[in-house]
Amino acid sequence: MCDLVSIYTAKNTIEADYLVSIFLSNGINAVKKGINDTGFLEVYAGYSLYPVEILVSRDDKDKANMLLDEIFGKNDLEICK
């Protein structure tokens, strides 16, 4: 998983954790990347209210986009195409 692409920007770590778990259960390796000081807030409070990027391998990008479409519908997404 060396070639990562940002697939979605979650509103907070709760949404990011939810989506990463869905990706993992569907065979898509995914990781979170905090945009602001999410690392400190996750340690201090257990979660962060700052946006969190979700990254997947370039090879899994299309499959991840299809899952996001199923979860949210096509109109409300901030997907990187």
Rosetta blueprint (number, residue, H / E / L):
1 M L
2 C L
3 D L
4 L E
5 V E
6 S E
7 I E
8 Y E
9 T E
10 A E
11 K L
12 N L
13 T H
14 I H
15 E H
16 A H
17 D H
18 Y H
19 L H
20 V H
21 S H
22 I H
23 F H
24 L H
25 S H
26 N L
27 G L
28 I L
29 N L
30 A E
31 V E
32 K E
33 K E
34 G E
35 I L
36 N L
37 D L
38 T H
39 G H
40 F H
41 L H
42 E H
43 V H
44 Y H
45 A H
46 G L
47 Y L
48 S L
49 L L
50 Y L
51 P L
52 V E
53 E E
54 I E
55 L E
56 V E
57 S E
58 R H
59 D H
60 D H
61 K H
62 D H
63 K H
64 A H
65 N H
66 M H
67 L H
68 L H
69 D H
70 E H
71 I H
72 F H
73 G L
74 K H
75 N H
76 D H
77 L L
78 E L
79 I L
80 C L
81 K L
